[in-house]
Amino acid sequence: MNDWAPIAKEYDPLKAGSIDGTDEEPHDRAIWRAMLARYVPNKGVTGDPHLTLFVARLNLQTTEEKLKEVFSRYGDIRKIRLVRDLVTGFSKGYAFIEYKEERALLKAHRDANRLVIDQHEIFVDFELERTLKGWIPRRLGGGFGGKKESGQLRFGGRDRPFRKPINLPNVKNDFYGEGSAEKRNFSREGTRDWRTRDRDHERSREKRWPERERSWAWGDSERERDSKEERSRGRDRKDRDRKDRERDRSRERDTKKQRDDDKHR
């Protein structure tokens, strides 16, 4: 782990597929494809790779003129190459910008990342195709970044650097008595102590068992008493309802009789 760094110094598809750069086995088929790929950078690309920026996540409507307007703030631009589809001519959403001076390149790399152009937050990094040894592009299973939905995240770049590995202490050997003699004092005497404690625990549990039975029995009697009281309250409620109904009927009869008497007068 002495050579670990958050940003990859040399591209390794296996390490790029690991969150901390320590994986030993590929976890998706795209990593296998990248490991088996023999990629050769495009020889038709011209310009100084050490003075070139990679700009991604562009709005598909963004033009070279707009990029020149924005990135010329940081220094003199030598060349802008907006990558387009060979058939349709539409933008693919990324471009390469070559500066005349390294100072302008570093300033743009520092300040232009996550800048909003045409309602899109852009991503800016150095060109890696010709500067990072072993580079494999995304279309072959390599690259950096990626979306969680795809399940093919790549680490080691500016967008998603490696996380520092967690070095857990090796306590297994000492736990099983394989360490020094001082650390094995618990071996035999400790075993007897554990057995004694187990026996005491069993005895105490046997003593507590009758108490539990009594508590359960008490719980049953308590539940029975509650159910009896509930039934008694239900009967009282029914009696009250019946008396109320009888009283209402008697009132209705008296009222009807009074009306009949008034008619015959």
Helices and strands as residue ranges (DSSP letters): H 13-16, H 29-36, G 49-51, E 52-56, H 64-71, E 77-84, E 91-99, H 102-111, E 116-117, E 120-121, E 123-126, G 138-140, G 148-150, H 172-175, G 181-184, H 188-264
